[in-house]
């Protein structure tokens, strides 16, 4: 899991391997744990588009238009509190990839969304998913 900040907007992401493929959980508007989240300073935010992608860091290919589930309204519609997205990558997802997101519009200003890198690492015989 990784906490990050895009302009005034906090967020966090984590990934899990499942039998169906890789699932990335992305939440904007809060850190995890929530008690570390700074006070809200934005009025509204939304994605510039709904095109989420993953870049395979092993063979340098990109999977575009990843399926996701999330808020009841479109990702391009303004939100004031937070988004929680569950992004599903196919079963052939490599152990090293970057999640690519469209820019965020926060209170009318465009902020680039930096790539979030995920890698499996062997650590004392345990395979945690580091990001």
C-alpha positions as CSV (number, residue, x, y, z in Angstrom):
1,X,0.0,0.0,0.0
2,X,1.2,3.5,-0.8
3,X,-0.2,6.9,0.4
4,X,0.2,9.8,-2.1
5,X,-0.8,13.4,-2.6
6,X,-2.0,15.0,-5.8
7,X,-2.3,18.7,-5.2
8,X,-4.5,19.1,-2.2
9,X,-6.0,15.7,-2.6
10,X,-4.7,12.7,-0.6
11,X,-5.0,9.1,-1.7
12,X,-3.8,5.6,-1.3
13,X,-3.5,2.5,-3.5
14,X,-2.8,-1.2,-3.0
15,X,-2.9,-4.3,-5.2
16,X,-3.9,-7.9,-4.6
17,X,-3.5,-11.0,-6.8
18,X,-6.7,-13.0,-7.1
19,X,-7.6,-16.1,-9.2
20,X,-9.2,-13.8,-11.8
21,X,-6.2,-11.5,-12.1
22,X,-4.7,-8.5,-10.3
23,X,-7.0,-6.1,-8.5
24,X,-5.9,-2.6,-7.6
25,X,-7.8,-0.7,-5.0
26,X,-7.5,3.1,-5.4
27,X,-9.0,5.6,-3.0
28,X,-8.9,9.4,-3.4
29,X,-9.8,11.8,-0.7
30,X,-8.2,10.0,2.3
31,X,-5.0,8.2,3.3
32,X,-4.9,4.8,4.9
33,X,-5.1,4.8,7.9
34,X,-7.7,7.5,7.7
35,X,-6.5,9.2,10.9
36,X,-3.4,10.4,9.0
37,X,-5.5,12.2,6.4
38,X,-5.0,16.0,6.4
39,X,-8.1,18.3,6.7
40,X,-10.1,18.6,3.5
41,X,-9.1,21.7,1.5
42,X,-10.7,21.0,-1.9
43,X,-14.3,21.7,-3.0
44,X,-14.6,19.1,-5.7
45,X,-12.6,16.8,-7.9
46,X,-13.0,14.4,-10.8
47,X,-10.9,12.5,-13.4
48,X,-10.4,14.2,-16.8
49,X,-11.4,10.9,-18.5
50,X,-12.3,7.3,-17.5
51,X,-9.4,5.7,-19.3
52,X,-7.4,3.8,-16.7
53,X,-4.4,1.8,-17.9
54,X,-1.5,-0.4,-16.8
55,X,2.0,-0.5,-18.2
56,X,3.8,-3.8,-18.1
57,X,7.3,-3.1,-16.9
58,X,8.6,-6.5,-18.1
59,X,7.7,-6.3,-21.8
60,X,6.8,-2.6,-22.0
61,X,3.3,-3.1,-23.3
62,X,0.2,-1.1,-22.1
63,X,-3.3,-2.4,-21.3
64,X,-5.8,0.4,-21.9
65,X,-9.4,0.9,-20.8
66,X,-9.1,-1.3,-17.7
67,X,-12.5,-2.3,-16.2
68,X,-13.3,-0.8,-12.9
69,X,-16.1,-0.6,-10.3
70,X,-16.5,2.4,-8.2
71,X,-18.8,5.3,-7.5
72,X,-22.4,5.3,-8.7
73,X,-21.7,8.3,-10.9
74,X,-19.2,8.7,-13.8
75,X,-15.5,9.3,-12.8
76,X,-15.7,12.5,-14.8
77,X,-18.6,13.8,-12.6
78,X,-17.5,16.0,-9.6
79,X,-17.2,14.5,-6.2
80,X,-16.7,16.3,-3.0
81,X,-15.5,13.7,-0.5
82,X,-13.9,10.6,-2.0
83,X,-13.7,8.0,-4.7
84,X,-13.1,4.3,-4.1
85,X,-12.2,2.4,-7.2
86,X,-11.5,-1.3,-7.8
87,X,-9.6,-1.8,-11.0
88,X,-9.3,-5.3,-12.5
89,X,-6.3,-6.3,-14.6
90,X,-6.3,-9.6,-16.5
91,X,-4.9,-12.8,-15.1
92,X,-1.7,-12.4,-17.2
93,X,-0.7,-9.3,-15.4
94,X,3.0,-9.3,-14.7
95,X,4.6,-9.0,-11.2
96,X,5.9,-5.5,-12.2
97,X,3.5,-2.9,-13.6
98,X,2.5,0.7,-13.3
99,X,-1.0,2.0,-12.9
100,X,-1.6,4.9,-15.2
101,X,-4.5,7.3,-14.6
102,X,-5.9,10.3,-16.4
103,X,-5.2,13.7,-14.8
104,X,-7.4,14.9,-12.0
105,X,-9.4,18.1,-12.1
106,X,-9.4,19.6,-8.5
107,X,-11.4,22.8,-8.1
108,X,-11.0,23.5,-11.8
109,X,-7.2,23.0,-11.9
110,X,-5.6,20.1,-13.8
111,X,-3.2,17.9,-11.8
112,X,-1.2,15.1,-13.4
113,X,-1.7,11.7,-11.8
114,X,1.8,10.1,-11.3
115,X,2.2,6.5,-12.2
116,X,2.0,4.1,-9.2
117,X,4.4,1.2,-9.5
118,X,3.6,-2.2,-8.1
119,X,6.2,-5.0,-7.8
120,X,6.3,-8.4,-6.1
121,X,9.4,-8.8,-3.9
122,X,10.6,-11.8,-2.0
123,X,11.3,-10.8,1.6
124,X,12.4,-13.4,4.1
125,X,10.4,-16.1,2.3
126,X,7.2,-14.0,2.1
127,X,5.9,-12.4,-1.1
128,X,4.3,-9.1,-0.1
129,X,3.1,-6.9,-2.9
130,X,5.0,-3.6,-2.6
131,X,4.0,-0.4,-4.3
